[in-house]
Amino acid sequence: ERFLSGPVVEKILANPDQIHLGGENQVVTILFSDIRGFTRLSENMEPQFVVELLNEYFTEMTDLIFESGGTLDKYMGDGIMAVFGAPLTRPDDAWRSAKTAIEMQRALVQLNRDWEARGRPSVQVGIGINTGQVTAGNIGCSRRMDYTVIGDAVNLASRLCASAAGGQILVSQFAFSQLGGTIPAER
């Protein structure tokens, strides 16, 4: 439950045979988000305030990921990697990911207002989304394994995130084609 939304956990427990761990090829949508300029920002803040800011940010963003049925893959410093379509696939995974990205940007506006009211700096986030084939499963060693996704589709989502300006959501052409025109976008 720390990594999956409640409904996904319930579905896994009700149908454990649907989950194939250890490496399975499947099409998923990957979302990366990253706070812009966070290293510079954190250099001018007390460590305890950095941790507080990150915890508030991660709590809000993770809740949005779970509400849309996504899986929290990992936190990477001030970044988030989420997967829609693993371990359970839905036909609208790309749409759920894009909807989540939009909600994340909107939620950040309110977080920034709250932080500014407390004398804390505001932040901006860039988001990258890609849909493609990955290998999903447990990666690691006998002492520690993590469920994650690996593949070029993940790398492209990460590069899109790295290229996104603060407040921007970059979506790959293939992920966008899965949205069916339901979300306004610019080429």
C-alpha positions in Angstrom: 0.0 0.0 0.0 3.0 2.3 0.3 3.5 2.0 -3.5 0.1 1.3 -4.9 -3.3 2.9 -4.6 -5.9 1.2 -2.4 -8.1 -0.1 -5.2 -5.0 -1.6 -7.0 -4.0 -3.4 -3.8 -7.5 -4.8 -3.4 -7.6 -6.0 -7.0 -4.1 -7.7 -6.6 -5.2 -9.4 -3.4 -8.5 -10.5 -5.0 -6.7 -11.8 -8.1 -3.1 -12.5 -7.3 -2.7 -14.7 -10.4 -3.0 -11.5 -12.6 0.4 -10.3 -11.3 3.5 -11.9 -12.9 6.6 -10.8 -11.0 10.2 -11.3 -12.1 10.0 -9.5 -15.5 7.2 -9.3 -17.9 7.1 -7.2 -21.1 4.1 -4.9 -21.2 3.1 -1.5 -22.5 2.8 1.2 -19.8 2.8 5.0 -19.4 5.6 6.5 -17.4 5.4 9.9 -15.7 8.5 11.7 -14.4 8.3 14.9 -12.4 11.2 17.0 -11.2 11.4 20.3 -9.2 13.3 22.9 -11.2 16.3 24.5 -9.6 15.9 22.5 -6.4 19.6 22.1 -5.7 20.1 25.9 -5.7 17.0 26.4 -3.6 18.0 23.8 -1.0 21.4 25.4 -0.7 19.7 28.5 0.8 17.4 26.6 3.2 17.9 24.8 6.4 17.9 21.0 5.9 14.8 20.5 8.1 12.8 23.0 5.9 14.0 21.1 2.8 12.7 17.9 4.3 9.4 19.5 5.3 9.0 21.0 1.8 9.8 17.6 0.1 7.5 15.7 2.4 4.6 18.0 1.8 5.2 18.0 -2.0 5.6 14.2 -2.1 2.5 13.6 0.0 0.3 15.8 -2.3 1.7 14.4 -5.6 1.7 10.7 -4.4 -2.0 11.1 -3.4 -2.8 12.3 -6.9 -0.9 9.4 -8.5 -2.8 6.9 -6.3 -6.1 8.5 -6.9 -5.6 8.0 -10.6 -4.6 4.3 -10.1 -0.9 4.9 -10.8 2.0 3.1 -9.1 4.7 5.1 -7.3 7.9 3.6 -8.7 10.3 5.8 -6.7 11.4 9.1 -5.4 14.7 10.3 -6.8 15.9 13.3 -4.8 13.3 15.9 -5.6 11.9 13.8 -8.5 9.1 11.3 -8.8 8.7 8.3 -11.1 5.2 6.9 -11.5 3.9 4.1 -13.7 0.4 3.7 -15.1 -0.2 0.1 -16.4 2.0 -1.9 -14.1 1.4 -4.1 -12.3 -2.2 -3.8 -13.6 -3.0 -2.6 -17.1 -6.0 -0.4 -17.9 -7.1 0.7 -21.3 -6.9 4.4 -20.3 -3.5 4.4 -18.6 -2.1 7.2 -20.8 -5.1 9.3 -20.1 -4.8 8.7 -16.3 -1.1 9.7 -16.5 -1.8 12.9 -18.4 -4.7 13.8 -16.1 -2.5 13.2 -13.1 0.2 15.5 -14.6 -2.3 18.3 -15.0 -3.6 17.8 -11.5 0.0 17.8 -10.1 0.6 21.2 -11.8 -2.6 22.6 -10.4 -1.9 21.2 -6.9 1.5 22.8 -7.0 -0.1 26.3 -7.4 -1.9 25.8 -4.0 1.2 24.3 -2.4 3.2 27.4 -3.5 0.5 29.7 -2.0 0.8 27.8 1.3 4.6 27.9 1.3 4.7 31.6 0.4 2.3 32.4 3.2 4.7 30.7 5.6 7.7 32.6 4.1 9.0 29.6 2.1 10.0 29.8 -1.5 7.8 28.6 -4.3 8.9 26.0 -6.8 8.1 24.9 -10.3 7.9 21.4 -11.7 8.6 19.9 -15.1 6.9 16.7 -16.1 7.6 14.2 -18.9 5.2 11.4 -20.0 5.9 8.5 -22.4 4.0 5.3 -23.3 5.9 2.3 -24.5 7.0 -1.3 -23.9 9.0 -2.0 -20.8 10.0 -5.0 -18.7 8.2 -4.8 -15.4 9.2 -6.8 -12.4 11.4 -7.2 -9.4 14.9 -5.8 -9.9 17.7 -6.1 -7.4 19.3 -8.8 -5.4 18.2 -11.4 -2.7 18.7 -8.8 0.0 16.6 -6.0 -1.6 14.3 -6.0 -4.5 12.2 -3.3 -5.9 9.3 -3.6 -8.3 10.1 -1.3 -11.3 10.0 -0.9 -15.0 13.1 -0.9 -17.3 13.4 0.0 -21.0 13.8 2.7 -23.6 10.3 4.0 -22.9 11.4 4.9 -19.4 14.5 6.6 -20.6 12.5 8.7 -23.0 10.0 9.8 -20.3 13.0 10.8 -18.2 14.5 12.9 -21.0 11.1 14.6 -21.7 11.0 15.5 -18.0 14.5 16.9 -18.1 13.5 19.0 -21.1 10.3 20.3 -19.6 10.4 23.8 -18.3 8.8 24.6 -14.9 5.0 24.4 -15.3 5.3 22.4 -18.5 4.2 18.8 -19.3 5.9 17.2 -22.3 4.2 14.2 -23.7 5.7 11.9 -26.3 3.9 11.5 -29.6 2.9 7.9 -28.9 1.6 8.7 -25.4 -0.4 11.6 -27.0 -1.8 9.4 -29.6 -3.3 7.2 -26.8 -5.2 10.2 -25.4 -7.7 10.3 -28.2 -7.8 14.1 -28.3 -9.3 14.3 -24.8 -6.7 16.7 -23.4 -5.8 20.0 -25.1 -2.2 20.2 -26.2 0.2 22.0 -28.4 2.6 20.3 -30.8 
